[in-house]
Amino acid sequence: MAEFVRYLKKQGIKLKAHGTKHDVYWNPATGDEAQIPRHQSQEIKTGTKERILKDLGIIALSCLD
């Protein structure tokens, strides 16, 4: 999960807010935002990653390994 968040930050995505179980990240270039689960002990599933990338307006899917 930490690698995915690092990838998002490299793409210019910013943390907008901390929630109880999710954080909200936003793309300043597009204004799009997405909730990202904050479950450090679990990896984010591929489908969830794809949805987050789509919600944030990121096309590259190379980080989904």
Secondary structure, 3 states (H helix, E strand, C coil): CHHHHHHHHHCCCEEEEECCCEEEEECCCCCCEEEEECCCCCCCCHHHHHHHHHHHCCCCCCCCC
